[in-house]
Amino acid sequence: MNIALLAPELILATFASLVILVDLFLSPSAKRANLYLTLAGIALAAAAALSLVGRNTTSFYGMLVVDDFAIFFKLAFLLAAALVAMSAVPFLERYPGAEGEFYGLMLFSTTGMMLMAGTRELISIYLALELTSISLYLLAGLAKRDSKSSEAALKYLLLGALSSAVLLYGMALLYGLSGTTELAGIAKAAAVGVSPAMLLAVAMLAAGFGFKIAAVPFQMWAPDVYEGAPTPVTAFLSVASKAAGFAVVVRVFTVALGSVQADWVSLFAVLSALTMTLGNVVALTQQNIKRMLAYSSIGHAGYLLLGVAAASDAGVSSVMFYLLVYTVTNVAAFTVVILASRAIPDDRIDGYAGLHRRAPLLAFAMAVSLLSLAGLPPMAGFFAKFYLFAAAYQSGLIWLVVLGLINSAISLFYYVWVIRQMYLVAPTGEEPVRFPAVAFTSLVVAVVGVLALGVLSDPFLGFARVAATTLVH
Amino acid sequence: MPYLSLIIFLPLAAAMAIALAPRDWARWIAGTASLVVLALSMQAFSIFDRAATGFQLTEKAVWIPQFGVSYFLGVDGISLPLVVLTGLLTFIAVLASWRLELRPKEYFALVMVLETAMMGVFTALDLMLFFLFWELELAPMYLLIGVWGGPRREYAAMKFILYTIAGSVFMLVGIFALYFSSGKGTFDMTVLAAQQYAAGFQLVVFMLLAIGFAVKIPVFPFHTWLPDAHVEAPTAISVLLAGVLLKMGGYGLIRLPFGMLPDAARELAPWIAALAVVNVLYGAAVSMVQEDLKKLIAYSSVSHMGYVLLGAAALTGVGLQGAVLQMFTHGTITGLLFLMVGLVYDRTHTRIIDKLGGLGARMPAIAVVFVIAGLASLGLPGMSGFVAEFLVFVGAFPVWQAATILAAFGIVITAGYLLWMLQRVFMGPLPPQWAGLGDASRLELFTVGVMVAVIVGVGVYPSVLTDVIKMGVVPMAQRLAGM
């Protein structure tokens, strides 16, 4: 048992408790200290995670696994947490007193995600998932005076509990069939023969995880929660929570269920087709930018499922790279929404009219991230999609690649619609949009990531490729 | 000196400089950068070895080895004239926008990004790099039409972007097919082109790639975005659209499907020749009935790009030479025609032919240059259009006699609609409301004068271009002939 292998999670959990504790003694004017404490914790955890690269070992009787696959995801979660922590400043200025809870819960949730990515044992997966989710339910309802936020939290909680139950049922079936909760043991048992109960378990796991990643037909919570939750929480949900879901999906299905691969490949292929088509088509009609980004994130879950369905090392590494790119891109887009919300309180897309006059930098950042989401070069989204579709093509899913490309074309329409508002339509007001510097820092980092990650994708893709091969061994 | 990298990235650097510089500097930065790029492309043209086939001025660097992507640039006889054309027309476009008042910083920055994309398409020898530049052109073009265009600019800009992206869906699948089936793990075009592919596979991939380029050329029935985009785009953007962007389609068609899949090209050549005739005759016939000057020129582009298709479908050295030369000459001639329409419109604020008339009396210089452009477009000997179309016909006639004869009728119709248009705009009695109009300014005269010089120069001394083009098309024609 090597406790050092758990260092990143331990550090983060410690800082989470610390933030909540310290917050009690901070005067209202010194609340910014929460942010610095959070960033320090994230930095330390990231350093600890980086020091474990290449170790590829397990601990705690196989419950904890420290492979490059897990570390890639942990770093992605930490990046998302750091960016969102900074972006949240304008929101927290409007809700004084919520700082300690926001940062503390966010760190706990991140800890849970890191454990999700770093285990191959069903009970640990479930516990980590619940730690993540319960923190997120609370975060969604953080704006207590806002009835929409409460509604979002309640919906998220109820549907989340339902999906957890389904997931548990699937896990119980797997345990019943194999007599073990370890993924490797399940794989051994499953290799003997496929029973209908096994397929039922696969379906239930897919449904349970499908909820976490907002895949159709388990997506109905996403638009309401995304719209109602405080925008920084939405940003965090849309990137980190989704990435964590995919980390678990990839690990569970690749490691434990290789013997029924043909079955889950077709299942995910169908889910992918449904998810990307519904997400992109419904996004076309949205008036609220947070709802639009919610449907867009459903669409992206569809593309990502395409990489899962590819069921190859290339597929896994392209999913990892895509999630990294998607994280910085979506955080950039949501940060603009946060920073612009003072001028556009109702988050309506119409409100972005003429933003290039009132806040040229915000408009540029938004345009860059939307074009990246649409997959246009030289933004990182182009490269991420290129790798993802190439992996799917290689695995013979050509019809899905075509559908994905058609969906990308559709998505261009609603992304460009926002750009049209910002650049082609006359502004409604003239006064410039003001925003705090620290949140702007996060935006700059994210936009630089969007512009640079693609052109300089080789090292990241290389790491993801190595990490993908560590998954099965 | 890395000429091609400089040619591609200098405009991008200029775009960034424009974003940071004061508003009044924008046009000067863009003008200087585009002039330097033009000079660099002329220099590249002059040091090009006219006795060697294959790619020259190549630059190759490892870029994304994980994926077999390299930063690989180079030009041959097919792409080099188009690089010069892009340099020339971008410079002209900047000059033609010199007096722009509306949001000049964004405008000139976007024009510069557009130049980067166009140059990249013509020089990239790596399929992913090619596709990257191909898509890079979309966002600047959307904004250039959408912000600075005419009344229906948003519709036209959106239609342009959706048509192109729909085409690139098929193109990307074709690129993946080449990449994976070659088994070489590289996007290097020269390596991929050297492979042998199964006949059925070639046919499918040829069509996938060709659809993407057909939208851009545009080939009937994928052409309907073009009149909309042209009518709404501002003058300088129309020049670039007709002058360079359509050539991206023609160039891509010759470089990728024709250059890489020769068996499929032979198989499909009759169909391409037939589409060429449809393009020539349909475009010309529709031009005949247009009431809007810009729409007339736009449909004439559809007609003239048909000759590019016909020359390519001949699969012979002469035919391909004609096709490439036609791309260059059409770029200059149609660019000039759009400039002239812009000059008339700036003064009269209408492009409806029926409302114009007798303008020759008020603006003799504009009338003269417009007539020169019209004559060049209808293929008058002594100007570049004649040489190109002549080569196309000479190359295509032995192979596709009926198609060539039919396409030659296009010239007659072209003469009809252009001369008739010139007559209605510049001859006859001058309507009283146009009595106070003035002629072209010195800057405008310089701008169009450069274009006239190029058109006449290539027309009188075509071997300045054909010597270069020949070195590019000869090896391709040999492959297409199955040698």
Interface residues (C-beta under 8 A of the other chain):
Chain A: H356 A367 L371 L376 P377 P378 F382 F383 F386 Y387 F389 A390 Y393 Q394 I398 V401 V402 L405 I406 S408 A409 L412 F413 V416 I419 R420 Y423 L424 S457 D458 L461 G462 R465
Chain B: W63 I64 P65 Q66 F67 E106 M128 F131 L132 F133 E135 L136 L138 A139 Y142 L143 G146 V147 E154 M158 I161 L162 I165 A166 V169 L172 V173 F176 A177 Y179 F180
